[in-house]
Amino acid sequence: MKYIDKLGIVLQSLEEMKADNVSYFDVKKITTITDFMIIASGRSETHTKAIARNLIDFCKKNKLMAMSIEGEDSGEWVCIDFVDIVVHIMMPKIRDFYSIEDLWDISTSQNSN
């Protein structure tokens, strides 16, 4: 499956679950960890968990398997690694505090909202 197809599947799931402030970044030139990083926010810990669970299930149905899932129990920050796409689903206060976009100094952002 091409990376653009994988990206589309992930973004579709986030949109369906009404994730807030969804941004995605092509990070191929600045890291070997992954090709794309997606950051999204949930409105509550319950919403964040639901976004993550739906994303995992939706991707599985579309033959895109997560290699690892971290933080699903707390719901403050869930990180899902699909190898060439890493998804961070965060509560707004956690997202503001860690400011991943600034940490990576990502200037080529794409917003889907």
C-alpha positions in Angstrom: 0.0 0.0 0.0 1.4 3.4 -0.9 2.0 6.0 1.8 -0.5 8.4 0.3 -3.2 5.7 0.7 -2.2 5.0 4.3 -2.3 8.7 5.0 -5.7 9.0 3.5 -7.0 6.1 5.6 -5.7 7.7 8.8 -7.0 11.2 8.0 -10.4 9.8 7.1 -10.7 8.1 10.4 -9.7 11.2 12.4 -12.2 13.2 10.4 -15.0 10.8 11.1 -14.3 10.9 14.8 -14.3 14.7 14.7 -10.7 15.0 16.0 -9.8 18.7 16.5 -6.8 20.6 15.0 -5.5 17.8 12.8 -2.1 18.5 11.3 0.2 16.2 9.3 3.8 16.7 8.4 6.2 15.1 6.0 9.2 14.4 8.1 11.2 12.1 5.7 13.9 14.7 5.3 14.5 15.2 9.0 14.2 11.7 10.6 14.4 8.1 9.7 11.9 7.2 12.4 8.9 7.7 10.2 7.7 9.4 7.0 4.7 11.2 8.3 3.7 12.5 11.7 0.1 13.3 12.4 -1.0 15.4 15.4 -4.7 15.7 16.5 -6.6 16.7 19.6 -9.5 15.3 21.4 -12.0 17.4 23.5 -11.8 15.1 26.5 -9.9 12.0 27.6 -12.9 9.9 26.6 -12.9 11.5 23.1 -9.2 11.0 22.8 -9.5 7.3 23.6 -12.4 6.9 21.3 -10.5 8.6 18.4 -7.6 6.2 19.0 -9.7 3.1 19.3 -11.7 4.0 16.1 -8.4 4.7 14.3 -6.9 1.4 15.2 -10.1 -0.5 14.2 -10.6 1.4 11.0 -7.0 0.9 9.9 -7.1 -2.8 10.7 -10.2 -3.1 8.5 -8.2 -1.4 5.8 -5.2 -3.7 6.3 -3.1 -1.1 8.0 -1.8 -2.5 11.3 -0.4 -0.6 14.2 3.0 -1.7 15.3 2.6 -0.2 18.8 0.1 1.8 20.8 1.1 3.9 23.9 -1.1 5.9 26.3 -4.4 4.4 25.4 -5.3 3.8 29.1 -4.9 7.4 30.2 -6.3 9.2 27.1 -4.2 12.3 27.7 -1.7 11.4 24.9 -2.1 8.3 22.7 0.7 7.5 20.3 0.0 5.0 17.5 2.9 3.8 15.3 2.0 2.6 11.9 5.8 2.5 10.9 5.7 5.1 8.1 3.0 7.1 9.9 3.1 8.0 13.6 -0.1 9.5 15.0 -0.3 11.6 18.2 -3.8 12.1 19.7 -3.6 14.5 22.6 -5.6 16.6 25.0 -5.1 20.3 24.1 -3.3 21.1 27.3 -0.8 18.3 26.7 -0.3 19.3 23.1 0.3 22.9 24.1 2.8 21.8 26.8 4.9 19.5 24.6 4.5 21.6 21.4 5.6 18.7 19.2 5.3 20.9 16.1 7.9 23.3 17.5 10.0 20.5 18.9 10.5 19.1 15.5 10.6 22.6 14.0 8.2 21.4 11.3 7.6 24.2 8.9 5.8 22.2 6.1 2.6 21.5 8.0 -0.6 20.6 6.3 -3.9 21.1 8.1 -6.9 19.1 7.3 -9.3 21.2 9.4 
